[in-house]
Structures are given as structure tokens and as C-alpha cells.
Amino acid sequence: MNGPYVTLADSVDDVDATAWERVAADAGAPVHYSPAYLRAYETSPLSPYVSVHYLSAVDAGRTVGLLPCYLQKQGDPYGFLRAVGVPDTDGPALLGHNWYCYDTRIPVRASSPERRDRILDTVLDALVDLAASAGAPVAGLVSVAEGDPVLAVARRKGWRVAPIVTRFQLPLRNLAQHDPYDMYDAYLATLGARTRRTIRQYTRRAAEAGVTTAVEAPHPRFLRTVCELTRRTAAKHGSADMYPESAFIDFVMALGERARVVRVDQEDRTLAAAVVLLDEERLHMWVGGTSHATVDSFSPNYLLWAAEIRHAIDAGKLWVEGGRANQPMKSRHGMTPLPLYACIAPPSS
């Protein structure tokens, strides 16, 4: 068969895991494309799906591109697609990646931009064909970063490409020039004077109140606490149901070394906790929450952020991924905005 073509698997156990890891690594893809993450989500989905499919682009006998996608009963739980005029968003949708991934891409290994675009074109066609065979009226990609080559390919194919939300990143590359013991202070020096003063003040007050922070491997019992705090925070935005406790615990435990728990405690009381995800280059501030906005004149949330960012620095990560929304807090902590786009195939496809 000439040129790239796509093979389909309906379980992560049926893909060539070594090939997927190689393509994902070469493309700098995030943790969401690792077999560990895909297997965890397949077996313990946080949001139920009808079916999962793994598209592998093959050329000259080698895997050169990949895309996980999910057929969902409700394709637009946040209303992002409806807001940009996509019809049928309340019905089934075949989407890549999933809504818990804020960095959708089609990782590709290609020797030239022309070859890359040909692979991307082939994968997009395969996604449309798969949606048609599944009877899904909506097919596409969500949370694609501004500047990703797939956006230009989708536009040329007549897909609807529209910004839906903003993601936030904190670059840590420039801290490498500092002594490891000074890197967190070097990070603080990049922030505004008011934020820097607030973080140091809260840190001091928390220490005086006997507060401790820790980063540890996840355990089922404490994950219940993390889930409770996460749901409490998500409820403010109407999305608490995105984190069902049983699936949440099973999913995080299945991630193994890819997940860590960050916690802020005062004696036997947990004030804040989060799950962070790890890949080779990044620490992902995935989910978390706090029990109170303020305790003893400090914010547990600020301490949680400080512990997460410090861990990323100590682990030698190049980026902290802050996820979507909550711009004021993320901007104060030095994060830069990155618009995310949805790419939706035309209804007639």
C-alpha cells in the first residue's frame, strides 16, 4: 500500500506500545499519549464512553502518527462546541483526545513538513470515516494548541476551526542557569512584587501554624480526600460530576509513576490536595482543591501551588502545565496563555 494509511485498534493492548511510545517521544507529546495514561483511561474512564479507538498512521511499515479518540454519548459536556456554533453537540461525538486532555495533537514522525501534513490529512480522513461508520454526527479534535500544524490542515479540508478556551503554561527552562538550591527563589523573582510578597508571607504564616506540605505516591484512601476536595472546587463551575470517586481512584492508581499527590496538611487535617501528572518534560497541574479559601491568615491554595511548582523545579521539568481557565491565579504565578481550538469536520463529511 502506497503512502500513509491508518490501522485501527479498539484496545490499547492491541497497539504497538513500543511504536506509540517512540512516536510520542519524538513528537514531544504529553503524558496523555503514554500507554499508561491510555490504559488507565480505557479501564477506568472518568467520563463514560461508548467505544475507544486508537488510530495508527503507518508508512513504509513503520508507525508514523497516532491518535486516540473516544465515541462519547455526550460530546460537549462543557458547552465549548455549542458556543462556537457546532450543531448536534448533545448527541454522540467521536473526539480526539478526550475532554480531560488539554493538549490534543496528532503526534507525527516525518522527514519534512509536506510529509507531516500528508500524515495529518490521512488521520483526519480516517477519523471522519470512523465517525460515519459509528453513526456519530460530530467528529473532530478538541483542545488543539494555537500554532499546531493540524489546524492548517483542518482548515484546508474545510473543517470548522475555532478557539474554545485558553490553556496556561509556566516555562521553567530559564531557571536551569541557577544553582538548584536557588531555582525556586529565581522563579519567585520573575513574579510581580505583590504576588511574590504574598507567597512568602503565606509560607511564613503557614509554617508558624504548623502546616506541612508533601509530594507522595498516590494511595486509594487519601485519593478519596483528593477527590472530595476536587469535586468541591469543580462544583463552583458546575463540573463536579466529571470526577466520580470510584473511577477517579482507579484511574489515578493505574497511572503508576506518572501520577503524584501533593498535599497541604495542618496536623491531622488536610487543607488542600492535588494530583499532578508527570511526563519527561512537564509537570501537569491536573486536579485538586482546598477545604477553605483562608486558614490562619494564609491561603492553602497558594501553598498547594508553591509545592507543585517547587516539585516541578526539583524534578528538572521544563514546563508546568496549568490546564484551562482560572486566568487570574495562573497569570499571577507567571503562566502564559495559549489559545486552544476545536477542529470539527463538516456535517456533510
Contacts in CASP RR format, 6 or more apart in sequence:
PFRMAT RR
TARGET T0000
AUTHOR 0000-0000-0000
METHOD contacts of the structure
MODEL  1
MNGPYVTLADSVDDVDATAWERVAADAGAPVHYSPAYLRAYETSPLSPYV
SVHYLSAVDAGRTVGLLPCYLQKQGDPYGFLRAVGVPDTDGPALLGHNWY
CYDTRIPVRASSPERRDRILDTVLDALVDLAASAGAPVAGLVSVAEGDPV
LAVARRKGWRVAPIVTRFQLPLRNLAQHDPYDMYDAYLATLGARTRRTIR
QYTRRAAEAGVTTAVEAPHPRFLRTVCELTRRTAAKHGSADMYPESAFID
FVMALGERARVVRVDQEDRTLAAAVVLLDEERLHMWVGGTSHATVDSFSP
NYLLWAAEIRHAIDAGKLWVEGGRANQPMKSRHGMTPLPLYACIAPPSS
3 59 0 8 1.000
3 60 0 8 1.000
3 118 0 8 1.000
4 57 0 8 1.000
4 58 0 8 1.000
4 59 0 8 1.000
4 64 0 8 1.000
4 118 0 8 1.000
4 119 0 8 1.000
4 122 0 8 1.000
5 57 0 8 1.000
5 58 0 8 1.000
5 59 0 8 1.000
5 122 0 8 1.000
6 55 0 8 1.000
6 56 0 8 1.000
6 57 0 8 1.000
6 58 0 8 1.000
6 122 0 8 1.000
6 123 0 8 1.000
6 126 0 8 1.000
7 55 0 8 1.000
7 56 0 8 1.000
7 58 0 8 1.000
8 53 0 8 1.000
8 54 0 8 1.000
8 55 0 8 1.000
8 56 0 8 1.000
8 126 0 8 1.000
8 130 0 8 1.000
9 15 0 8 1.000
9 53 0 8 1.000
9 54 0 8 1.000
9 56 0 8 1.000
10 51 0 8 1.000
10 52 0 8 1.000
10 53 0 8 1.000
10 54 0 8 1.000
11 42 0 8 1.000
11 52 0 8 1.000
11 54 0 8 1.000
12 35 0 8 1.000
12 38 0 8 1.000
12 39 0 8 1.000
12 42 0 8 1.000
12 52 0 8 1.000
12 54 0 8 1.000
12 68 0 8 1.000
13 39 0 8 1.000
14 54 0 8 1.000
15 35 0 8 1.000
15 54 0 8 1.000
15 56 0 8 1.000
15 66 0 8 1.000
16 56 0 8 1.000
16 63 0 8 1.000
17 35 0 8 1.000
19 56 0 8 1.000
19 62 0 8 1.000
19 63 0 8 1.000
20 33 0 8 1.000
20 35 0 8 1.000
20 56 0 8 1.000
20 63 0 8 1.000
20 66 0 8 1.000
21 34 0 8 1.000
21 35 0 8 1.000
22 63 0 8 1.000
22 109 0 8 1.000
23 29 0 8 1.000
23 63 0 8 1.000
23 64 0 8 1.000
23 65 0 8 1.000
23 66 0 8 1.000
23 107 0 8 1.000
23 108 0 8 1.000
23 109 0 8 1.000
24 33 0 8 1.000
24 34 0 8 1.000
24 66 0 8 1.000
24 107 0 8 1.000
25 280 0 8 1.000
26 107 0 8 1.000
26 109 0 8 1.000
27 105 0 8 1.000
27 107 0 8 1.000
27 108 0 8 1.000
27 109 0 8 1.000
28 107 0 8 1.000
28 280 0 8 1.000
28 281 0 8 1.000
29 103 0 8 1.000
29 105 0 8 1.000
29 107 0 8 1.000
30 101 0 8 1.000
30 103 0 8 1.000
30 279 0 8 1.000
30 282 0 8 1.000
30 284 0 8 1.000
30 321 0 8 1.000
31 37 0 8 1.000
31 258 0 8 1.000
31 277 0 8 1.000
31 278 0 8 1.000
31 279 0 8 1.000
31 282 0 8 1.000
31 284 0 8 1.000
32 38 0 8 1.000
32 97 0 8 1.000
32 100 0 8 1.000
32 101 0 8 1.000
32 103 0 8 1.000
33 66 0 8 1.000
33 68 0 8 1.000
33 97 0 8 1.000
33 107 0 8 1.000
34 258 0 8 1.000
34 279 0 8 1.000
36 254 0 8 1.000
36 255 0 8 1.000
36 256 0 8 1.000
36 257 0 8 1.000
36 258 0 8 1.000
37 255 0 8 1.000
37 258 0 8 1.000
37 277 0 8 1.000
38 54 0 8 1.000
38 68 0 8 1.000
39 254 0 8 1.000
40 250 0 8 1.000
40 251 0 8 1.000
40 252 0 8 1.000
40 254 0 8 1.000
40 255 0 8 1.000
41 98 0 8 1.000
41 100 0 8 1.000
41 251 0 8 1.000
42 52 0 8 1.000
43 250 0 8 1.000
43 254 0 8 1.000
44 247 0 8 1.000
44 250 0 8 1.000
44 251 0 8 1.000
44 254 0 8 1.000
45 247 0 8 1.000
45 251 0 8 1.000
46 100 0 8 1.000
46 242 0 8 1.000
46 243 0 8 1.000
46 244 0 8 1.000
46 247 0 8 1.000
46 248 0 8 1.000
46 251 0 8 1.000
47 72 0 8 1.000
47 77 0 8 1.000
47 98 0 8 1.000
47 99 0 8 1.000
47 100 0 8 1.000
47 242 0 8 1.000
48 73 0 8 1.000
49 70 0 8 1.000
49 71 0 8 1.000
49 72 0 8 1.000
49 73 0 8 1.000
49 98 0 8 1.000
50 71 0 8 1.000
50 72 0 8 1.000
50 73 0 8 1.000
50 92 0 8 1.000
50 134 0 8 1.000
51 70 0 8 1.000
51 71 0 8 1.000
51 134 0 8 1.000
52 68 0 8 1.000
52 69 0 8 1.000
52 70 0 8 1.000
52 71 0 8 1.000
53 68 0 8 1.000
53 69 0 8 1.000
53 70 0 8 1.000
53 71 0 8 1.000
53 94 0 8 1.000
53 130 0 8 1.000
54 66 0 8 1.000
54 67 0 8 1.000
54 68 0 8 1.000
54 69 0 8 1.000
55 66 0 8 1.000
55 67 0 8 1.000
55 68 0 8 1.000
55 69 0 8 1.000
55 123 0 8 1.000
55 126 0 8 1.000
55 127 0 8 1.000
55 130 0 8 1.000
56 63 0 8 1.000
56 65 0 8 1.000
56 66 0 8 1.000
57 63 0 8 1.000
57 64 0 8 1.000
57 65 0 8 1.000
57 66 0 8 1.000
57 108 0 8 1.000
57 119 0 8 1.000
57 122 0 8 1.000
57 123 0 8 1.000
58 64 0 8 1.000
59 119 0 8 1.000
62 109 0 8 1.000
63 109 0 8 1.000
64 108 0 8 1.000
64 109 0 8 1.000
64 110 0 8 1.000
64 119 0 8 1.000
65 106 0 8 1.000
65 107 0 8 1.000
65 108 0 8 1.000
65 109 0 8 1.000
65 119 0 8 1.000
65 123 0 8 1.000
66 106 0 8 1.000
66 107 0 8 1.000
67 96 0 8 1.000
67 97 0 8 1.000
67 106 0 8 1.000
67 123 0 8 1.000
67 127 0 8 1.000
68 96 0 8 1.000
68 97 0 8 1.000
68 98 0 8 1.000
69 94 0 8 1.000
69 95 0 8 1.000
69 96 0 8 1.000
69 97 0 8 1.000
69 127 0 8 1.000
69 130 0 8 1.000
70 94 0 8 1.000
70 95 0 8 1.000
70 96 0 8 1.000
70 97 0 8 1.000
70 98 0 8 1.000
71 92 0 8 1.000
71 93 0 8 1.000
71 94 0 8 1.000
71 131 0 8 1.000
71 134 0 8 1.000
71 136 0 8 1.000
72 92 0 8 1.000
72 93 0 8 1.000
72 94 0 8 1.000
72 95 0 8 1.000
72 98 0 8 1.000
73 91 0 8 1.000
73 92 0 8 1.000
74 90 0 8 1.000
74 91 0 8 1.000
74 93 0 8 1.000
75 81 0 8 1.000
75 89 0 8 1.000
75 90 0 8 1.000
75 91 0 8 1.000
75 92 0 8 1.000
75 93 0 8 1.000
75 95 0 8 1.000
75 138 0 8 1.000
76 82 0 8 1.000
76 86 0 8 1.000
76 89 0 8 1.000
76 90 0 8 1.000
76 93 0 8 1.000
77 99 0 8 1.000
77 239 0 8 1.000
77 242 0 8 1.000
78 99 0 8 1.000
78 165 0 8 1.000
78 239 0 8 1.000
79 89 0 8 1.000
80 142 0 8 1.000
80 164 0 8 1.000
80 165 0 8 1.000
80 342 0 8 1.000
81 89 0 8 1.000
81 93 0 8 1.000
81 138 0 8 1.000
81 142 0 8 1.000
81 164 0 8 1.000
81 342 0 8 1.000
81 344 0 8 1.000
82 89 0 8 1.000
83 164 0 8 1.000
84 160 0 8 1.000
84 162 0 8 1.000
84 163 0 8 1.000
84 164 0 8 1.000
84 342 0 8 1.000
85 160 0 8 1.000
85 162 0 8 1.000
86 138 0 8 1.000
86 160 0 8 1.000
86 342 0 8 1.000
86 344 0 8 1.000
87 137 0 8 1.000
87 138 0 8 1.000
87 347 0 8 1.000
88 137 0 8 1.000
88 138 0 8 1.000
88 347 0 8 1.000
89 138 0 8 1.000
91 137 0 8 1.000
91 138 0 8 1.000
92 134 0 8 1.000
92 135 0 8 1.000
92 136 0 8 1.000
92 137 0 8 1.000
92 138 0 8 1.000
93 136 0 8 1.000
93 137 0 8 1.000
93 138 0 8 1.000
93 139 0 8 1.000
93 140 0 8 1.000
94 127 0 8 1.000
94 130 0 8 1.000
94 131 0 8 1.000
94 134 0 8 1.000
94 136 0 8 1.000
94 138 0 8 1.000
94 139 0 8 1.000
94 140 0 8 1.000
95 138 0 8 1.000
95 139 0 8 1.000
95 140 0 8 1.000
95 141 0 8 1.000
95 142 0 8 1.000
96 104 0 8 1.000
96 127 0 8 1.000
96 140 0 8 1.000
96 141 0 8 1.000
96 142 0 8 1.000
97 103 0 8 1.000
97 104 0 8 1.000
97 141 0 8 1.000
97 142 0 8 1.000
97 143 0 8 1.000
99 142 0 8 1.000
99 143 0 8 1.000
99 242 0 8 1.000
100 242 0 8 1.000
101 143 0 8 1.000
102 143 0 8 1.000
102 167 0 8 1.000
102 321 0 8 1.000
102 323 0 8 1.000
102 324 0 8 1.000
102 340 0 8 1.000
103 143 0 8 1.000
103 145 0 8 1.000
103 167 0 8 1.000
103 321 0 8 1.000
104 141 0 8 1.000
104 142 0 8 1.000
104 143 0 8 1.000
104 144 0 8 1.000
105 144 0 8 1.000
105 145 0 8 1.000
105 148 0 8 1.000
105 150 0 8 1.000
106 119 0 8 1.000
106 120 0 8 1.000
106 123 0 8 1.000
106 141 0 8 1.000
106 150 0 8 1.000
108 116 0 8 1.000
108 119 0 8 1.000
108 120 0 8 1.000
110 116 0 8 1.000
110 119 0 8 1.000
113 149 0 8 1.000
116 149 0 8 1.000
117 149 0 8 1.000
117 152 0 8 1.000
117 153 0 8 1.000
120 149 0 8 1.000
120 150 0 8 1.000
120 153 0 8 1.000
121 153 0 8 1.000
121 157 0 8 1.000
124 140 0 8 1.000
124 150 0 8 1.000
124 153 0 8 1.000
124 154 0 8 1.000
124 157 0 8 1.000
124 159 0 8 1.000
124 345 0 8 1.000
127 139 0 8 1.000
127 140 0 8 1.000
127 141 0 8 1.000
127 345 0 8 1.000
128 139 0 8 1.000
128 345 0 8 1.000
128 349 0 8 1.000
130 139 0 8 1.000
131 137 0 8 1.000
131 138 0 8 1.000
131 139 0 8 1.000
131 140 0 8 1.000
131 345 0 8 1.000
132 139 0 8 1.000
132 349 0 8 1.000
137 347 0 8 1.000
138 344 0 8 1.000
138 345 0 8 1.000
139 344 0 8 1.000
139 345 0 8 1.000
139 349 0 8 1.000
140 159 0 8 1.000
140 342 0 8 1.000
140 343 0 8 1.000
140 344 0 8 1.000
140 345 0 8 1.000
141 150 0 8 1.000
141 154 0 8 1.000
141 342 0 8 1.000
141 343 0 8 1.000
142 164 0 8 1.000
142 340 0 8 1.000
142 342 0 8 1.000
142 343 0 8 1.000
143 164 0 8 1.000
143 165 0 8 1.000
143 167 0 8 1.000
143 324 0 8 1.000
143 340 0 8 1.000
143 341 0 8 1.000
143 342 0 8 1.000
144 150 0 8 1.000
144 151 0 8 1.000
144 340 0 8 1.000
144 341 0 8 1.000
144 342 0 8 1.000
144 343 0 8 1.000
145 167 0 8 1.000
145 338 0 8 1.000
145 339 0 8 1.000
145 340 0 8 1.000
145 341 0 8 1.000
146 163 0 8 1.000
146 338 0 8 1.000
146 339 0 8 1.000
146 340 0 8 1.000
146 341 0 8 1.000
150 343 0 8 1.000
151 161 0 8 1.000
151 341 0 8 1.000
151 343 0 8 1.000
154 161 0 8 1.000
154 343 0 8 1.000
155 161 0 8 1.000
157 345 0 8 1.000
158 346 0 8 1.000
159 343 0 8 1.000
159 344 0 8 1.000
159 345 0 8 1.000
159 346 0 8 1.000
160 342 0 8 1.000
160 343 0 8 1.000
160 344 0 8 1.000
160 345 0 8 1.000
160 346 0 8 1.000
161 341 0 8 1.000
161 342 0 8 1.000
161 343 0 8 1.000
161 344 0 8 1.000
162 341 0 8 1.000
162 342 0 8 1.000
163 339 0 8 1.000
163 340 0 8 1.000
163 341 0 8 1.000
164 340 0 8 1.000
164 341 0 8 1.000
164 342 0 8 1.000
165 324 0 8 1.000
165 325 0 8 1.000
165 339 0 8 1.000
165 340 0 8 1.000
166 324 0 8 1.000
166 325 0 8 1.000
166 327 0 8 1.000
166 337 0 8 1.000
166 338 0 8 1.000
166 339 0 8 1.000
166 340 0 8 1.000
167 321 0 8 1.000
167 322 0 8 1.000
167 323 0 8 1.000
167 324 0 8 1.000
167 337 0 8 1.000
167 338 0 8 1.000
167 339 0 8 1.000
167 340 0 8 1.000
168 321 0 8 1.000
168 322 0 8 1.000
168 323 0 8 1.000
168 324 0 8 1.000
168 326 0 8 1.000
168 327 0 8 1.000
168 330 0 8 1.000
168 331 0 8 1.000
168 335 0 8 1.000
168 336 0 8 1.000
168 337 0 8 1.000
168 338 0 8 1.000
169 319 0 8 1.000
169 320 0 8 1.000
169 321 0 8 1.000
169 322 0 8 1.000
169 335 0 8 1.000
169 336 0 8 1.000
169 338 0 8 1.000
170 309 0 8 1.000
170 319 0 8 1.000
170 320 0 8 1.000
170 322 0 8 1.000
170 333 0 8 1.000
170 334 0 8 1.000
170 335 0 8 1.000
170 336 0 8 1.000
171 318 0 8 1.000
171 319 0 8 1.000
171 336 0 8 1.000
172 187 0 8 1.000
172 312 0 8 1.000
172 313 0 8 1.000
172 316 0 8 1.000
172 317 0 8 1.000
172 318 0 8 1.000
172 319 0 8 1.000
172 320 0 8 1.000
173 318 0 8 1.000
175 183 0 8 1.000
175 186 0 8 1.000
175 187 0 8 1.000
175 313 0 8 1.000
176 183 0 8 1.000
178 186 0 8 1.000
180 314 0 8 1.000
183 313 0 8 1.000
184 309 0 8 1.000
184 310 0 8 1.000
184 313 0 8 1.000
187 309 0 8 1.000
187 313 0 8 1.000
188 196 0 8 1.000
188 199 0 8 1.000
188 200 0 8 1.000
189 196 0 8 1.000
190 334 0 8 1.000
191 199 0 8 1.000
191 332 0 8 1.000
191 333 0 8 1.000
191 334 0 8 1.000
192 332 0 8 1.000
195 332 0 8 1.000
195 333 0 8 1.000
198 302 0 8 1.000
199 302 0 8 1.000
199 306 0 8 1.000
201 298 0 8 1.000
202 298 0 8 1.000
202 299 0 8 1.000
202 302 0 8 1.000
202 303 0 8 1.000
203 298 0 8 1.000
203 303 0 8 1.000
203 306 0 8 1.000
205 296 0 8 1.000
205 297 0 8 1.000
205 298 0 8 1.000
206 264 0 8 1.000
206 296 0 8 1.000
206 298 0 8 1.000
206 303 0 8 1.000
209 266 0 8 1.000
209 295 0 8 1.000
209 296 0 8 1.000
209 298 0 8 1.000
210 266 0 8 1.000
210 267 0 8 1.000
211 264 0 8 1.000
211 265 0 8 1.000
211 266 0 8 1.000
211 271 0 8 1.000
211 298 0 8 1.000
211 300 0 8 1.000
211 303 0 8 1.000
212 264 0 8 1.000
212 265 0 8 1.000
212 266 0 8 1.000
213 262 0 8 1.000
213 263 0 8 1.000
213 264 0 8 1.000
213 265 0 8 1.000
213 303 0 8 1.000
213 304 0 8 1.000
213 306 0 8 1.000
213 307 0 8 1.000
214 262 0 8 1.000
214 263 0 8 1.000
214 265 0 8 1.000
214 307 0 8 1.000
215 260 0 8 1.000
215 261 0 8 1.000
215 262 0 8 1.000
215 263 0 8 1.000
215 307 0 8 1.000
215 311 0 8 1.000
216 260 0 8 1.000
216 261 0 8 1.000
216 263 0 8 1.000
217 256 0 8 1.000
217 260 0 8 1.000
217 261 0 8 1.000
218 226 0 8 1.000
218 252 0 8 1.000
218 253 0 8 1.000
218 255 0 8 1.000
218 256 0 8 1.000
218 259 0 8 1.000
218 260 0 8 1.000
218 261 0 8 1.000
218 275 0 8 1.000
219 261 0 8 1.000
220 249 0 8 1.000
220 253 0 8 1.000
222 261 0 8 1.000
222 263 0 8 1.000
222 273 0 8 1.000
223 248 0 8 1.000
223 249 0 8 1.000
223 252 0 8 1.000
223 253 0 8 1.000
223 261 0 8 1.000
223 275 0 8 1.000
224 245 0 8 1.000
224 249 0 8 1.000
225 270 0 8 1.000
225 273 0 8 1.000
226 248 0 8 1.000
226 252 0 8 1.000
226 261 0 8 1.000
226 263 0 8 1.000
226 273 0 8 1.000
226 274 0 8 1.000
226 275 0 8 1.000
226 287 0 8 1.000
226 288 0 8 1.000
226 289 0 8 1.000
227 243 0 8 1.000
227 245 0 8 1.000
227 248 0 8 1.000
227 249 0 8 1.000
228 245 0 8 1.000
229 270 0 8 1.000
229 272 0 8 1.000
229 273 0 8 1.000
229 288 0 8 1.000
229 289 0 8 1.000
229 290 0 8 1.000
229 291 0 8 1.000
230 243 0 8 1.000
230 248 0 8 1.000
230 274 0 8 1.000
230 275 0 8 1.000
230 287 0 8 1.000
230 288 0 8 1.000
230 289 0 8 1.000
231 240 0 8 1.000
231 243 0 8 1.000
231 245 0 8 1.000
232 240 0 8 1.000
232 289 0 8 1.000
232 291 0 8 1.000
233 288 0 8 1.000
233 289 0 8 1.000
233 290 0 8 1.000
234 240 0 8 1.000
234 242 0 8 1.000
234 243 0 8 1.000
234 287 0 8 1.000
237 325 0 8 1.000
243 287 0 8 1.000
252 259 0 8 1.000
252 275 0 8 1.000
255 277 0 8 1.000
257 278 0 8 1.000
258 277 0 8 1.000
258 278 0 8 1.000
258 279 0 8 1.000
259 275 0 8 1.000
259 276 0 8 1.000
259 277 0 8 1.000
259 278 0 8 1.000
260 275 0 8 1.000
260 276 0 8 1.000
260 278 0 8 1.000
260 311 0 8 1.000
261 273 0 8 1.000
261 274 0 8 1.000
261 275 0 8 1.000
261 276 0 8 1.000
262 273 0 8 1.000
262 274 0 8 1.000
262 275 0 8 1.000
262 276 0 8 1.000
262 304 0 8 1.000
262 307 0 8 1.000
262 308 0 8 1.000
262 311 0 8 1.000
263 270 0 8 1.000
263 272 0 8 1.000
263 273 0 8 1.000
263 274 0 8 1.000
264 270 0 8 1.000
264 271 0 8 1.000
264 272 0 8 1.000
264 273 0 8 1.000
264 290 0 8 1.000
264 300 0 8 1.000
264 303 0 8 1.000
264 304 0 8 1.000
264 307 0 8 1.000
265 271 0 8 1.000
266 295 0 8 1.000
269 291 0 8 1.000
270 291 0 8 1.000
271 290 0 8 1.000
271 291 0 8 1.000
271 292 0 8 1.000
271 295 0 8 1.000
271 300 0 8 1.000
271 303 0 8 1.000
272 288 0 8 1.000
272 289 0 8 1.000
272 290 0 8 1.000
272 291 0 8 1.000
272 300 0 8 1.000
272 301 0 8 1.000
272 303 0 8 1.000
272 304 0 8 1.000
273 288 0 8 1.000
273 289 0 8 1.000
273 304 0 8 1.000
274 285 0 8 1.000
274 286 0 8 1.000
274 287 0 8 1.000
274 288 0 8 1.000
274 289 0 8 1.000
274 304 0 8 1.000
274 308 0 8 1.000
275 286 0 8 1.000
275 287 0 8 1.000
275 288 0 8 1.000
276 283 0 8 1.000
276 284 0 8 1.000
276 285 0 8 1.000
276 286 0 8 1.000
276 308 0 8 1.000
276 311 0 8 1.000
277 283 0 8 1.000
277 284 0 8 1.000
277 286 0 8 1.000
278 284 0 8 1.000
278 315 0 8 1.000
278 317 0 8 1.000
281 317 0 8 1.000
281 318 0 8 1.000
281 319 0 8 1.000
282 312 0 8 1.000
282 317 0 8 1.000
282 318 0 8 1.000
282 319 0 8 1.000
282 320 0 8 1.000
282 321 0 8 1.000
283 308 0 8 1.000
283 311 0 8 1.000
283 312 0 8 1.000
283 315 0 8 1.000
283 317 0 8 1.000
283 319 0 8 1.000
283 320 0 8 1.000
283 321 0 8 1.000
284 320 0 8 1.000
284 321 0 8 1.000
284 322 0 8 1.000
284 323 0 8 1.000
285 305 0 8 1.000
285 308 0 8 1.000
285 320 0 8 1.000
285 321 0 8 1.000
285 322 0 8 1.000
285 323 0 8 1.000
288 304 0 8 1.000
289 301 0 8 1.000
289 304 0 8 1.000
290 299 0 8 1.000
290 300 0 8 1.000
290 301 0 8 1.000
290 304 0 8 1.000
291 300 0 8 1.000
292 300 0 8 1.000
293 299 0 8 1.000
293 301 0 8 1.000
301 329 0 8 1.000
305 329 0 8 1.000
305 333 0 8 1.000
308 320 0 8 1.000
309 320 0 8 1.000
309 333 0 8 1.000
312 319 0 8 1.000
312 320 0 8 1.000
320 335 0 8 1.000
322 330 0 8 1.000
322 335 0 8 1.000
324 340 0 8 1.000
327 337 0 8 1.000
331 337 0 8 1.000
END
